[in-house]
Amino acid sequence: MEDQASTLPGANTRGTGPVPGKLRLLVIGVGSFHTYALPEVGELTIGRADNAFIRIEDAQVSRRHATLLVGKSSIRIRDLGSINGTRVREQRVEPGKTADLQPGDVIDIGNTMLIVQYGATAVRPRHLWGHGVFEGRLVDECARAAREGAEFAVVRLHVDGDSTPAEETLAVALRPGDPVASYGPGEYEILLCDVGPGQAEELTRQLVAQLGLRGAHGRVGIACYPRDGRAPEALAQKAGDAVRGRDLAAEDPATAAIVIVDGAMQRLHRLVERVAAGTISVLLLGETGVGKEVFAETIHRRSPRAQKPFLRLNCAALAESLLESELFGHERGSFTGAVAQKNGLLEGADGGTVFLDEIGELPLATQVKLLRVLEQRTVTRVGGLKPRAIDVRFIAATNRDLEADVERGRFRQDLFFRLNGISLMIPPLRERAGEIEALARAFIRQAFQAGGAKGGEPELSPGALILLERYSWPGNIRELRNVIERAVLLCAGAPIGPEHLPIEKMGNMLVPAPDSGKFPAIDLGPMASSGQPHAAPNLRRELEAFEKQRILDALERCAGNQTKAARRLGMSRRTLVSRLEEYGLPRPRKPRGG
């Protein structure tokens, strides 16, 4: 449920409108507890159906089980011919008949208990966090989830008109520990901790339904960790796009905000043009948010496979138990639930390109299966005996140091060699500050056209631009896009100034403007060991020249400190030493004395 309007599923409200806080319905199930604010007058369906207003996940409950009839002076429940019946005060309600209810009465439906209660006469407002505090909490939650293998969801809620009903609803509809922040006019961001995608969708469904009962029109966007991303900026972008009805994966890549101003990036894109023409596997390296997916799409679009499928796979979100069936397909009857033959995703991408995002998060057991596909260029369906040939080009991406992971035993060396035909490291945004202004203006235009602002398309003030260009951008282009989107929402058509930017965060991470003329960070993988066609000799020499220059540049900037230079280059210190030896470059000596 990434974009849901406030039309109430299963609710037929009428009359003068709801009275917030007058009556509420408690729904207590096995391991679940929910509260619904009731309207002054209305008919609310109860059942397992997706369009039921009070939706209950209970196998003993019928899809349309009962209807709650709320009147100005009475409240009743009608059984809709349910299989297992409806009981009020331990008395069964005959099918099609109604029973009167009083506050405090217990309704038993399957394994679920419903209680009508008086609500508080006044709703205490929910404490709203500031956007900067919420961002900090989101960073911490991503780290906790990665450490503990947890799940959570980021929700963006947009409410049209008066915000009072929204804040009253947030006060009663969410769990007490769910952080809520004000994102902008009529827009809120919510963190649902320790919930998976299904529970997140159910909680937000109830939230939108209760907004409707209070006369508010709301829609939501959901981003779930790790399904939709593992970085704060990725989750915020996904939730923001969803609430506005945008699907970046379905948009024409040619309309994306691709800016090539920096000289180093121009050289990198020229190399991408040459790499795209071949069939060799490509490994894209760089910090989170630098645009690795955009580069993968660019390679595909400029390759001879451009008219064939481009398959995106987020390796961090692949469930290992379903991986074989999803990737390779299965034969009918190969396992419980396999009622029909199914082609795998790799078969569907035949002739095209497969983009393996976050390849460093792939479990070791899954790495073995992927290596077999890369070596043999065949797939065998689950339950099948005959391998099926596939013709796909693999592009992988990661923000991890895979060579260091190989040394630690976390990533297979043979798979690394297969994927690393040529590796391109995309520089972080702070090293190409000359592109920030053009990117910011492109994102302003996108946000305005997406309907995220009032008034005309805003301008970017000189003060805001100085702040943007001096910020270090740990989340890179994706973070810049999120910051601009919120600024467009806040400025309401006026010029974007520093007051529309997250100054409390940016002010602590300002850096001097980087020197110009930096070479792009490009890493040449062990092509001779990869078992794939070699790059053209001229291209190989060109890549080696860039690699040497990049190392020398990093060592100079870090005053010969190899550990700092390796970190700047995005590789381990051991890898840097290996490159120095390979290219015959002298290792810097530590200064004596001191």
Disulfide bonds with the S-S distance in Angstrom:
none
